Amino acid sequence: MHYAIPTNTAELLALRHYPIDEELIAVAIAGVVNLARHQGQSLEDLTAEILAEDPLLDSVQRDWLSGLISQAWLALPARSE
């Protein structure tokens, strides 16, 4: 299935209604990067949020996710308004 990259929070949250697969995760990460940029966050702001203590992910998982977010940030073109 081909998913559109979310352009707002509602679209991002709507992804939770689909079965989880690699494509959905990639689209969700791209959506998070786009939303962060739209909100004026820097990559450093976003990675700080990801690396913050969280009961859902342990520190190794947060580090891994932070690396994926950084790669996506660098790979995705900035969205034009």
Backbone hydrogen bonds, N-H to C=O, Kabsch-Sander energy under -0.5 kcal/mol:
donor,donor_aa,acceptor,acceptor_aa,energy
3,Y,1,M,-0.6
12,L,8,N,-2.0
13,L,9,T,-2.8
14,A,10,A,-1.8
15,L,11,E,-0.7
15,L,12,L,-1.0
16,R,13,L,-1.5
17,H,14,A,-1.7
18,Y,15,L,-1.9
25,I,21,D,-2.1
26,A,22,E,-2.3
27,V,23,E,-2.4
28,A,24,L,-2.4
29,I,25,I,-2.4
30,A,26,A,-2.4
31,G,27,V,-2.4
32,V,28,A,-2.4
33,V,29,I,-2.3
34,N,30,A,-2.5
35,L,31,G,-2.7
36,A,32,V,-2.5
37,R,33,V,-2.4
38,H,34,N,-2.5
39,Q,35,L,-1.9
40,G,37,R,-1.7
41,Q,36,A,-2.7
46,L,42,S,-2.3
47,T,43,L,-2.8
48,A,44,E,-2.0
49,E,45,D,-1.8
50,I,46,L,-2.0
51,L,47,T,-2.5
52,A,48,A,-0.9
62,R,58,D,-2.4
63,D,59,S,-2.3
64,W,60,V,-2.3
65,L,61,Q,-2.7
66,S,62,R,-2.5
67,G,63,D,-1.9
68,L,64,W,-1.9
69,I,65,L,-2.7
70,S,66,S,-2.4
71,Q,67,G,-2.3
72,A,68,L,-2.5
73,W,69,I,-2.7
74,L,70,S,-2.1
75,A,71,Q,-1.9
76,L,72,A,-2.7
